[in-house]
Amino acid sequence: VAVTALSVIACGTPPDSATWNVRLSHVLSSNSEFHLMAERFRDLMLERTDGQFRVSIYPSGQLGGERVAFEQIQVGAVHMAISGTPVLSGWVPEGQVFDLPYLFETRDHGLAVMNGPVGDWWRDLLLGRTSVRSLGFLDYGFRHVYNKRRAVETPEDLDGLKLRVLQNATYLAAYSALGVQATPMNYGEVYSALQQGVIEGGEANAIGFVSSRLYEVAKFYSFTSITYNPISFLVNEPFYQSLPADVQEAIDDAAAAALAYQSEVARRMETDALEQMRANNVEISHPDVASFVSAVRPHVWDELATQLPDGEALIAWLVNEVGRVRQ
């Protein structure tokens, strides 16, 4: 179905009489930090454009999973979306470097790297290859393993588990190296797949685990920190460029404010999520990640270096930049 991005009241009328009806898609639930950020952006844009920029939010993958949403945003059927490098690297393979296991030391470290020159490099690359603009990065943090079988304290505890993993070569390689039966599927299918025994677990941050009520069907959550998940707030570039300069500026400012709000809210929500897990008898474990690092990092890093154009040089550059932010 074709979607009209811009409705002008009459031919030749000035920009201040225009209205923009915008569709924003994401895959998490309406009580997730994704949705709260999207609502904040919607409200700020209504305020800053006197109601002319109207955002309709479609949560829970209503318009399709992340891959479908990104296909839609490229052709303008969806104007805005929230998506991460595990999906976007399907179009820009260099993005797989951000999915390397144990690239970042902490959540703050990862966000600082993405908000610096490394993030600028990625945003420029994405824009040039796909005509989709990243307005900035969400504070999502690490993805951790959950399952319905057993506590995960060591790499050996993962052996044989059938886990839903993002459809991404680096993710699949990392989890396969740990003995996992890595099974890609859309996020919206995970709950029922756990119920039916199609999978035994998956990986998500604590907020996503709780907001999707996965604690009802998976009682073990382990802070494995295998992959950091850089997630972008995206807009279709032709649509963005069609807007007046003052509306573009409003989008940039509202996105920055909404992302800052998301970071603040996400930190609180993670604490609340852990409390809700405990209240629902989820066993939470904090394994020593050193054994996981030695089990997965060398193999996957070396493999990716051979798969990307100038992969060794790219990874060396990234490691250097990551180290500089750490200092």
Summary of the structure (lengths in Angstrom):
residues: 327
radius of gyration: 20.1
end to end distance: 50.2
largest distance: 67.5
contacts: 1108
relative contact order: 0.17
helix: 52%
strand: 19%
